[in-house]
Amino acid sequence: MTKSVTVVDHPLVQHKLTLLRRKEASTSEFRTLLREIGLFLGYEALRDLPLGRIQIETPVCTMEAPVLAGKKLTFISVLRAGDGLLGPMLELVPSARVGQIGLARDEETLMPTKYFFKVPQDTASRVNVILDPMLATGHSAIRAVQEIKDAGAKDVRFVCLLAAPEGLKALTEAHPDVPIITAAIDEKLNEKAYIVPGLGDAGDRLFGTKGV
């Protein structure tokens, strides 16, 4: 485990992740549990945001109280499954900007190709949090991070629900400066590049489309 990888092993996260993994979990349950876990992941991903202080009046007295120091945030969803983590992130920071990146696998090269990309123009001055529930081979994550960096981003973080060792290795080697926050590191990838034991296809389970 490298210092750039953080596993959020809070008991509530692990409990909710078990419920979410179950194949009998309904689409509604999956969405709810993903949102709840996403809040915990968001807390950890933003743990080091700088604070300033302002003077406020409580019902009892005047005090100097901590507030966010104004660091601008962008949450970047890797379509389409990343949208499942976008909601809870925006609950935490409603003022954050939103970016989206669409990646599809080229059937000949098996590598991701970009079909959509839209982020705020001032990425260099922002904390850019990339959201994708599954870090499997790492190919899409590496491409997403590179696209954000090419747009000028200096501070990039990657949040996922599950990670495979293969994907973690690939992403940390390609982008060692990018912190990774996840709820669990699973055993391996299978021959279809699904995470084992995993939870199937996160996008299909989130949107109620046909999955494994």
C-alpha positions in Angstrom: 0.0 0.0 0.0 1.4 3.3 -1.1 0.9 6.5 0.9 -1.2 7.8 -2.0 -3.9 5.2 -1.4 -6.4 5.6 1.4 -8.9 2.9 2.3 -11.9 4.3 4.2 -12.4 1.4 6.6 -15.0 3.0 8.9 -17.4 0.3 10.2 -20.4 2.0 8.7 -18.7 2.2 5.3 -17.8 -1.5 5.4 -21.3 -2.5 6.5 -23.0 -0.5 3.8 -20.6 -1.8 1.2 -21.6 -5.4 2.1 -25.2 -4.5 1.6 -24.4 -2.8 -1.7 -22.4 -5.8 -3.0 -25.3 -8.2 -2.7 -26.7 -9.3 -6.1 -30.2 -9.1 -4.7 -29.9 -5.4 -3.8 -32.4 -3.4 -5.8 -31.6 -0.4 -8.0 -33.1 1.8 -5.3 -31.0 0.2 -2.6 -27.9 0.4 -4.7 -28.4 4.1 -5.3 -29.1 4.9 -1.7 -26.1 2.9 -0.4 -23.8 4.4 -3.0 -24.8 7.9 -1.9 -24.3 7.1 1.8 -20.8 5.6 1.2 -20.0 8.5 -1.2 -20.4 10.9 1.7 -17.8 9.2 3.7 -15.4 9.0 0.7 -16.0 12.7 0.2 -15.1 13.6 3.8 -11.8 11.7 3.4 -11.0 13.1 -0.1 -11.4 16.7 1.2 -9.8 16.2 4.6 -6.9 18.6 4.0 -8.9 21.6 2.7 -7.4 24.7 4.2 -9.3 26.7 6.8 -9.5 30.3 7.7 -11.2 32.0 10.6 -14.1 34.5 10.8 -15.7 36.3 13.7 -19.3 35.2 14.5 -21.9 35.7 17.2 -23.3 32.6 18.9 -26.3 32.9 21.2 -23.8 33.1 24.0 -20.8 35.1 22.9 -18.6 36.3 20.1 -16.0 33.8 18.8 -13.4 33.2 16.1 -14.6 30.2 14.2 -13.1 28.1 11.4 -14.5 28.2 7.8 -13.2 26.9 4.5 -10.5 29.3 3.2 -12.0 29.6 -0.2 -10.2 26.8 -2.1 -12.3 26.2 -5.2 -13.5 22.7 -6.0 -14.5 20.7 -9.1 -16.0 17.3 -9.0 -15.5 15.4 -12.3 -17.7 12.5 -13.0 -16.4 9.7 -15.3 -19.6 8.9 -17.3 -21.8 7.3 -16.5 -21.2 5.5 -13.2 -19.4 8.4 -11.8 -22.7 10.3 -11.5 -23.6 8.0 -8.6 -20.8 9.6 -6.5 -21.4 13.1 -7.8 -24.7 13.6 -5.8 -23.2 13.0 -2.4 -20.1 15.1 -3.2 -22.4 18.1 -4.1 -24.3 17.5 -0.9 -21.1 18.2 0.9 -20.0 21.1 -1.2 -23.0 22.6 -3.1 -20.9 25.4 -4.5 -18.5 23.1 -6.3 -18.3 23.2 -10.0 -18.9 20.0 -12.0 -17.0 18.5 -14.8 -17.7 15.4 -16.9 -15.5 13.1 -19.0 -16.9 10.4 -21.3 -14.6 7.4 -22.1 -15.4 4.4 -24.2 -13.3 1.3 -24.8 -11.9 0.9 -28.3 -12.7 -2.6 -29.3 -9.5 -2.9 -31.4 -7.0 -1.5 -28.9 -9.0 -2.2 -25.8 -7.9 1.2 -24.5 -10.3 4.1 -23.6 -11.1 6.8 -26.1 -12.6 10.1 -25.2 -16.0 11.0 -26.5 -16.9 13.9 -24.2 -14.9 16.3 -22.0 -16.1 19.4 -20.2 -14.5 21.0 -17.1 -14.2 24.5 -15.7 -11.5 26.6 -17.5 -9.7 27.5 -14.3 -8.7 23.9 -13.3 -5.2 25.1 -12.3 -6.6 26.9 -9.3 -9.0 24.2 -8.2 -9.0 21.0 -6.3 -10.1 18.5 -8.9 -11.8 15.3 -7.6 -12.3 12.6 -10.2 -15.2 10.2 -9.4 -15.5 6.7 -10.8 -16.9 3.9 -8.6 -14.7 1.1 -10.1 -11.0 1.2 -10.5 -10.4 -2.1 -12.4 -7.6 -2.2 -15.0 -6.8 1.5 -14.4 -6.8 2.4 -18.1 -9.8 4.7 -17.8 -8.6 6.3 -14.6 -5.2 6.9 -16.1 -6.7 8.5 -19.2 -9.2 10.6 -17.1 -6.4 11.9 -14.8 -4.2 12.8 -17.9 -7.1 14.6 -19.6 -7.6 16.7 -16.4 -3.9 17.4 -16.1 -3.7 18.4 -19.8 -6.5 20.9 -19.1 -4.1 22.6 -16.5 -5.0 20.9 -13.3 -2.4 20.8 -10.6 -4.3 19.3 -7.7 -6.0 16.0 -8.8 -7.6 13.4 -6.6 -9.3 10.1 -7.5 -12.3 8.7 -5.6 -13.7 5.2 -6.2 -15.9 2.7 -4.4 -13.8 -0.4 -5.1 -10.3 -0.9 -6.5 -8.5 -3.9 -7.9 -4.8 -4.4 -7.1 -4.0 -4.2 -10.8 -5.8 -0.9 -11.2 -4.1 0.6 -8.1 -0.7 -0.4 -9.4 -1.3 1.0 -12.8 -2.7 4.3 -11.6 -0.1 4.9 -8.9 2.7 4.2 -11.4 1.3 6.4 -14.1 0.3 9.3 -11.7 2.1 8.9 -8.4 1.1 12.4 -7.3 -2.6 11.6 -7.4 -4.2 10.5 -4.0 -6.6 7.6 -4.3 -9.5 7.2 -1.9 -11.5 4.0 -1.9 -13.8 2.0 0.3 -12.1 -1.4 -0.4 -9.3 -3.1 -2.3 -10.6 -6.3 -3.7 -8.8 -9.6 -4.6 -8.2 -9.4 -8.3 -9.6 -9.0 -11.8 -11.2 -11.9 -13.7 -10.8 -12.7 -17.3 -13.4 -10.2 -18.3 -11.7 -7.4 -16.3 -14.4 -7.4 -13.6 -13.3 -6.8 -10.0 -13.5 -10.0 -7.9 -15.5 -10.3 -5.6 -16.6 -6.8 -6.7 -20.3 -6.0 -7.3 -20.8 -6.3 -11.0 -21.2 -3.4 -13.3 -21.7 -0.3 -11.2 -23.3 1.7 -14.0 -25.8 -1.0 -14.8 -26.7 -1.5 -11.2 -27.0 2.3 -10.6 -29.2 3.0 -13.7 -31.1 -0.3 -13.7 -29.8 -1.5 -17.1 -28.8 -5.1 -17.9 -25.6 -6.1 -16.1 -23.7 -9.2 -15.2 
